[in-house]
Amino acid sequence: MKRILKLLARLYPSTWRTRYGAEYDALLDDATPRPQDAFNILWGATKMQLTSRSFVKIVLPCAIGGALIAAAISFAIQPRYSSQTRITVTESAPVTGDNLKKTLSTLRDSALNRDFLALEIQRYNLYPRERASMPLNEVVDKMLQNIEVRPLQTSPAKALPSGDEHTSAFAVYFIYPDPHLAQQVDGDLIMKFVRVIDPPRQASASPGPPQTVVTWRIENGAMVLGSLRIGAPSHPTSPIFPNRRIFALGGLLAGLLCSLILATFVGTRRGTATAYS
Amino acid sequence: MTDPTILVLSSLAGGDKHGYAMMEDIERFAGVRLGPGTLYGAITRLEERGWIAPVTSEDRRQPYTITGTGREYLHDHLANLNKITRTGLRRLENS
């Protein structure tokens, strides 16, 4: 443990170590080491590096360079947009979270059959690169990975809108590099869900402004009566991945870390020499 | 009150000490164990401000002493703190 602490102590600026290094090592030899001392020394070294003028000369280019490289990488990565359609279900009996999840899983399996997805892929010319290199069946698998059906939290006020009615909600997401196609396909997926829920009324269902489409409720994992509202598929404006701000911040932090190491091993005594002598 | 600079000055007010002795002394009188990074951060700042100074020593354990300005600063700070403490306690008793 003492060896690790002494290694960490080398992260202090070289000028600081010239002045205090020997006595600091003596302190580390005398004191009983504790695990938290490692963080304490690392934090102390970082603060000391930040006050050193030569460090600023190293840290600025490294941090800016790191942020720029990370931002460039984020632009090179193909973005992914997520369109979401919210479906609100009003029922006469409360639905437990497990019951809704089970029902959604059954619904997803029934609605998202492979033939339907293969048709969607061909209709919108989805995944052109993948289709050029792999069979359609595998492209369908990829598309399935980009479709999510998740229950949503409803606020307590909406949970009991009137009398003995209960509200639950779920959303269907489609993730794709093109935001327009993501929205269009998400709308189609919703229509497929509605067709599975209530085939006779499918003609009245169309994605657009929220509207009451069919009546049903969940009973023993099956949909029976109630009312269902479908929201319009959202048009994603910013990608869910890569998040360019987080990329740039990550690059900045990586640059800072690099500059800390660089300042420790390459750091010159010039500039800070007067500060500690 | 866990300001490391005040703890180091208070420790040195009782006599010259090296880093490890300060660490032990502070733990004894304040119940606070300063980490090596925190202790030497405080020592560096105090020396830069001229409130403590190294004492000549052959040992690699470098002892420090509190200077006149350091003693003055510590006295003012503790007197102010004492005033606040007494006021707070008096108000608590009266409420």
Interface residues (C-beta under 8 A of the other chain):
Chain A: L5 A9 W16 Y20 A22 E23 Y24 D25 A26 L27 L28 D30 A31 R34 Q36 D37 N40 I41 L42 W43 G44 A45 K47 M48 A275 Y276
Chain B: H18 G19 Y20 M23 G35 P36 G37 T38 L39 Y40 G41 I43 T44 E48 D59 R60 R61 Q62
